[in-house]
Amino acid sequence: MSTPQEYVQQKAAASGSSFYYAFLFLPPPRRAAITAFYAFCREVDDVVDEVSDAGVAASKLAWWRGEVARAFAGQATHPAMQALMPHAAAYGIESRHLLAVIEGCEMDLTQTRYLDFPALERYCHLVAGVVGEVAARIFGQTQEATTAYAHKLGLALQLTNIIRDVGDDAMRGRIYLPINELQQFDVKAHEITNRAHSPRFVALMQFQADRARRCYDEALALLPDADRRAQKPGLMMASIYRTLLDEVQAENFQVLHQRISLTPLRKLWLAWKMQALGRF
């Protein structure tokens, strides 16, 4: 029987996520907190991605809502929450943060298309901006302005994910690219579902990539100097994901037939470079 700490460690490591590489450089208490929080996010996310019946997924998310309430009342039953709760007070993690993540994942059950970018931004706020906010607190935020940086960086990371996963998401029946932008570039939803890679699709994706890059620039501009050192794990994420975005563009946005990714070694190298040299 593994401990809650071992459980969340395995959950984080098994995901193979870039986040894992950014956590490696944190001091143990902060690493334990972010690993537990990340495991919680994965658990909730997996409900939507792995449960094919929307009704069953909705009940599971309702269970998680109850679990958050129980956990903050001192009665956590899930190992991810048992691992996270000892850190909640120290790092200012509130139930509203966790409930926002659940609400964002719930949107995936009811909404498969987004009319325009503001609508997509609302989704990104819940599944990525709030996650960034909690992460910034765990990393050691001291300045109020760092919250705005964390939200903008969360948006940039999520937009990068959306660009990379267009093909995978379409297979699941979801297209996150805003409908009015598809119309602007004359790309039909069925072309994405049928994996039709065209010059129009490339132009649409270039538009998405340019916006994601602007978000990275805006995020870095918002980060107060006083918190730059503490927020290095987030900057590692920015470095890894920006490199991924460059890679996707270099491959001419061949995201409909394949999932473009960086090797673990390259992620570790980018993370180390940011840690040691403080630059991209």
N, C-alpha and C positions, 0 to 999 in steps of 0.2 A: 504493500500500500504506500504510494508516494505521498509526500507532504504537499500542501498547497504550493509551496515555493518551488518544489521540483516539478509539479504539474505545469505551472505557468512558464517555467524555464523551457520545458519540453515543447510547450505550445508555441513559444516564440521562436525557438530554434528550428522547429519542424517547418515553420512557414517559409523559411528561406528568404525572408523579407530583407530589404535593404535596411529597415529600421534596426534589425538585429545588429548590424555592423556598427551603427551609430551608438548603440547602447554599450558596446564592449569597453569604451573608453571612460565610462562614468564611474565615480566612486560607488562602492557596494550598496549603501542605503538607497541612493538615487536609482541605481541600476535595478535594484529589487522592485522599487516602486513603478518604474516605467515598464518593466517586464510584466508586472501584474496588470497594469492598465492596458498594455498592448494585448495581453491574453484575453482580457475582457472584451476588447474591441473585436478581436478575432472570433471569439465565441458568438457574439451577436451577429457579426457579418456572415459567419458560416451558416447560421439559421436560414438566411435568405438564399445563399448560394447553393446549399446542399439539400434543402428540403423542397421537393418539387411541388408539393401540395400547398397552395397559398394559405388555405385555412389552417393547416397544421403549423405552418411557419408563423402565422399571426398568433396562434395560441402559445407557441414557444416564446415569442417576443413579449407577450402578456406575462408569461411566467418570469421572464427576466426583469420586467418592470417591478413585479412583486419582490423579486430577489433583491433588487436595489433598495427598496423600502425596508425589507428585512435586515439587509446588511447595515444600513445606517441606523437601525434600531438595535444593532449589536447582535443580530442573529443570522449572519451569513451562512448559507448551506453549500454554495458552490465553491470549489477550490479557488477559482479565479478571484471571487469576491473575498474569500478568506485570506488570500495572499495580499489583496489590495487594501483592505480596510485598515490594517495597522499604519498605513502611510497617509491615509486620507487627511487627517487633521494637520500633520506636519507640512503637507504640500498644498493645502487649500483645495482638495478635490471634493466637490459637492455633488449631491445626488442629481442636481439639475444637469451637470455635465454628462453623467452617465445616461440619463433619460433622453438627452438630446441625441446621443449616438444611437440609441434604440429607435428614436423617432425617425432619424435619417435612414436607417436600415429598413424601417417599415415602409418608407416611401417607395422602396424598390418592389414592394409587393403590390402596390396600387398604381404606381405611375411608371410607364415605360418610355415616355416621350416628354420632352420639355419644349415649351413653345418658344422661349427666347432665353437669352443669357441670364437676365435677372432671376428667372425661374430656376435655372440650373444652379445659379449661385446660392440660392436658398438651400438646395440639397447639399451642395459642397460645404456650406456653413456648418450643417449638422454633422456630416460624416467626416469632415476634415478640419474645418476651422476650429470647432470645439475640441477636437483631438489635439490640435496644435496648441490651443490655450492651456489644456491640462499638462501637456508635455513641457511647455515653457515654464510652468510653475515647478514641475518636478526637477527640471534642469537647474533651477536656481534663479528665477526671475526676481529682480529687485525694482525695476522701473515699470510704472503703469503703461508706458507707451509700448512695451514689449508685447503686450496682448494684441495690439493691432498688427504688429509684425507677424506674430504667430498665426493669426487668422489669414493674413495675406499669403504666408508661406504654405499654409494648409491648402488654400485654394490652388496655388501653383502646383503643388504635388498632386492634388486630385485631378487637375486638368491634364497633367502629364499621364496619369493613370488612364484617364478616359481616352487619350490619344493612342496609347499603347494597346488598349484593350478593345478597340472598336470592333474587331472581328469576333472576339470571344463573347462580348456583350450582345452583339447582334444575334449570335447563335442562341443566346438565352432570351431573345425577344426584346432586348433593351437597346435603345439608341439614345445616348446621352447628348449627342450633338444637337444644338437647338434647331427646331424645325425651320424658323425663319432664316437661319444661316444655310441650311440645306437648300432652301428655295433660292437664296441669294446666289449660290454657286450652281444651281440647277442640278443638284444631286438628289435622286429619288431614294426613299427609304428602301425600296425593294432592291435597288442596285447594291446597297450596303449589305443587305441580307444575302444577296446572291453573290457577294464578294467580287463585284465588278470594279476593278481598279482602273480608273480613267484619269485623264488630265484634269477633269472637273473635280474629281475626288481629291487629287493631289493639291489642287488650289484651295479647296475647302480645308484640308488638313494643315496646309501651310498657314492659313488664317488662324487656325486653332493654336498652332505651335507658337506663332508670333505673340498671341495673347498670353499664353503660358509664360513665355520669356519675360514679357512686360511685368507679369505678376511676381516673378523671381526678383527682378530689378526693384520693383516697388517695395517688396518685403525687406530686402537688404537695406534699402534707404530708410525704412521705418525703425530698424533695430538700433536702439540707443547704444552708444559706445560702451557705456558702463556695464551693459549686459552681454556684450559680444563674446567674452570668454566663456561665461556660463552657458550661453546658447550654442556652443560649438556642435553638440549633437544634431541640432536642427540645421546648422550650416553644412554638416556632413551630408544630411539628407538632401539638401538643396544641391550640393555638388554631385551626388550620385544620380539624382533624378534629372538634373540639367544635362549631364553626360548622356543619360539614356535618351533624352529628347533629341540631342544632337545625333545620336546613333539612328534613331527612328527616321529622322530627316535625311540622313546620309543614305539610308536604304530606300529613299523615295516613298516613305510612308507605306511600306508593304505590310500593313497591319491587319489586312483582311484575311490573309491565309496563314499568318504565322504570328507568334508572340516574340517580339524582339526584347532581349534582356542582356544584362551585363553579367559576366562571370563573377562568382563569389570573390575570387582573387582581386578582380578589378574594383569591386565594391570596397573591399578591405583596403586596397591601395588608396582609393579616393578618400576614404574615411581617415586613414592614417595621415595623409597629406594635409587634410584640413586640421587635424589634431596637432600635428607637429609643426607645420609651416603656417597654419592659419590662412591658407588661401586655396582657391579653386585650381 
